[in-house]
């Protein structure tokens, strides 16, 4: 039987470090420490067997802490950590992370590309060198981008066929406004490349937090499924960030609605098998 996997969630301890992106009153509902003890009841309620924990700050200390946490957990199957792609010594940094506590759980890297002033940040030579080093270490690169950065992401994935990418939050489509272009076209162009998968995650927080309805979000989710195909789509809760707009339970329900038309095998891909393949998780 396939494992059910939540391929995208976060944990943070504000007593250890702040989360700089929580920069205003809008973040008050989630401006607290979140630990595995807060998450596990949600996993148990929905039959989630394993998870991928994703970095939330640009910190090597956080990455090491998440790896140690994963190494001591039977629920966290992988960690997408942070590393400085522009560091010429990145191969040695990645080797040290892999050799540390929980290092065998390091499955990928991520940087908040959406926050870079330059929409073509992914095209910089030093960044491309880092992406190449990431691939050489056997790691996936998670793309945290918006439609603004999608053209550079498409070019990077096309010009680095040896690298494996996972698109987070379907590149954050403008659900609140109801706009579909240019996101639909750009996502279709990205999906044409064989070395990228896409997370069905983070959509509720791109809608109106107070008044969203499933029929406002489902067309975007189904475009993801239509363009990538179920065998290249991964469910992720984006918990606890999702709680700004919806509890964990509502996110699972929405993903279940989005995939209701699929076959059982296709749903098994979205809810676990794609994550196992994309991040090379042990079965």
N, C-alpha and C positions, 0 to 999 in steps of 0.2 A: 504494500500500500504506500502511495506517495506521501511524503511529509508535507504538511502545510507550513508555509514559511511567510513570515512578515519580513519583506526584503528592505524595509526602510523605517527605522525608528531612531530616536535619540535618547540619551540619558545625560544629565549634567548635575554637577554638585557645585552650587554657588558658594559654598564655604571654601572651595579650592580655587575657583576662578570665576570671574563674571563672564557673561555671554554678551560681547559688545553689540551684537545685532539687536538685542532687546533694548532698544534705545528710546523708549517712550512709554506713555501710559497704555498704549495699545497692547503692550506685552504683559500687562499686570496679571492677566489670568493664568499665565504660565511662568511667571517670574518667581520660581521656587525650585528647590532641588527635586530631581526625579531619579529614583533608584530602581533596580530590578524588582524590588518588592512592590512598587507601584504598578509595574507593567504586567507581572506574571498573572494576576487575576484576569486581566483582559485576554491574555493568551489562552488561559485555561478555559474561559467561557466560550471561546470561538475555535477551540481545537487547533490552535497554532502550536506546532511542535518546535519550531526553531525560528531564529530571527537574524537579521543583519543590522548591526548597530552602526550608525553613520556619524562622522565627526560633526561638531557644531561650532567649533572655534579653531582658529589657525594656531594650533598649539601642539608641539611634540609631546609635552607633558600629558595633555589630554589623550593623545593617541596611545601613549604607553599605558595610561590608566585604563582605557577602554580594552586594550589587548589583555591586560592582567585580569580585568573583570570577565572577559570572554573565556579566558583560560580556566577560570574557576567556576564556569557556568555550564550546565548541560543544555541550556536553551539558546545561547548566543553562538551561532555557527560561524559567524564571520564579522570582521570589522573593516569598515571603509574609513581609514584614518586620514590625517592631514600630513602633508610633507611639502616642503618648498620646491616646486618644480624647477625653479630658476637656479637652484644650488648646483654648481658643478660636481659637488661631492654626493649627489643624491644616491648613486648606487651603494655607497658605503653606509649612508643613513638607513636605507631600506634593509640592507643586510643586518645592521645592528638591531633594527626593530624586529626583524624576523627571528633573531637569536635571543631576544629578551623574553620575559614572561608572557605567555600567551601569543608569542610571535607566529605560531602556526595558524592562528586565526586571522592574520592580516590577509585580506582578499582584494583590497582595492585602496585607491586614494581619491580624495576630493578636495577641491578648493572652491571658495565662493566666487566663481568667475562672474556671476551676475553683479557683484559689487565692484568689479574693476572698472575704472573710468573708461578704459579703452575697450570698445566692443570687439576689437580684433586681438585681444590679449592672447587668445589661443594660437594666433599666427606668429607670435614672437619667436625668434630663433631659440632663445633660452628656454622658453616654455616647451617648444617642440622637442628640444633635447631631453627635457624632463619627462615628457610623454613617452619618448623612446626608451628611456631608462625604466620607466614604470612597466612598460610592456616586457622589457628584457628580464625584469624581476618576476614575471608571471602574474602581474597584478592587473586588475581592471581599473579603468579611470572613469569615475562617476562625473558626469557633466551636470553642474548646477548652473543652468543658463535660462534666459528668457528669450522671447523671439528676437530681441535686439542682438543677442550673441549667437543665434542659431546659424547664420551664414558662416561664421568662422568655425563653428563646431562641425558643420557639414564638410568644410574644406579640410579640417584636421583629420576627420575620420576617413575621408577619401584619400588623403596623401599619406596616411600612416596605416596601411592595410594590415600590418602586423600587430597593431594595437587593438585591444578590446575596450569598448566603451559601453556604459550604461547611462541612459538619459534619465535624470531625476525629474519627477513631477511633470513629465511630458512637456518640458520647457515652459511651464507656467502659462498656459493659454489665458487670454483676457476674458474669463468667464463672466466676471461682474458686469462688463460692458455689453456682453453678448456678441462681441466681434469674433469673426472666424478667420479673417485674413489679416496679415499674411501667414498666420500660424499654420493653417491647414496645409498650404502649399509647401512651406518650409519643412514641416514634419514629414510630409510625403517624400520630399527629396532626401531627407535624412534616412528614412526607413528603407530607401532603395539601396543603401550601403549594407553589406552583409556583416560588418564587424561592430554592429551596435544593437543593443536591446533597449527597451523602454519601460520605465516604472509607471504603473497605474497607481499614482500616489499624489498627494498634495493638491488635489483638485478642489477640495472644499474650501481651502483658504484662498483660492483664486476667485471664488464666488463671493457674493455679499454675505458677510459673516452672520448677519442677523436674520436674513430673509430668504436664503437660498432654498431652492426646491430641487428634487432629483431631476426633473425634466429640463432644468437649466444646465445641468452638469453632464448628464448621460450622453448627449450628442458629442461632446468632446472626448469622453471616455471611449465611445464606440469608434470614433475616428482613429484613436490610438490602436484599438484592436483590429480595425480594418486595414490600416496601413502597415503595421508591424506583423500582424498575425499573432494568434495566442501563444505560439511557441517562442515568441520573442518579447513577451510582455510579462512583467513581474508585479504582483500585488505588493504594495507597501502602505502602511498606515500613516506614516509621517507623524506618529505620536511622539511627544505630546503637543507638537506644534498644531496638529489638527484640532486640538481642543479650543483653539481660538474661534473655530466655526462649528465644530461637531465633536461629540465624544467618539471614542474608539468604536463603539458598537455601531454608530451611524455610518462610519467610514466602511466597515465591513459590509454592512447592509447595502450601501451604495455600490460597492464593487461586486457584490452578489447580483444586484440588479443589472449592472452593466454586462455581466457575463452570462446572464440567464439563457441567452440564445445559443450558447456554445454547447458542444458535446461534453460528456463527462471527462474525456481525455483532455480536451482543450481547456476546460476549467482547471484540471489538475496541473496543467502547464502554468497557467497564470498564478495559481495559488501555491506553487512550490517547485515544480520541475524546471521551469525556466531559471529561477534563482539558483537552483542546484547546478545547472549547466553554466550559467553566466559567470558565477563566482567560483566554479570548480569546487563545490562543497563535497565533503565525503558523504556517501550515501549509506 
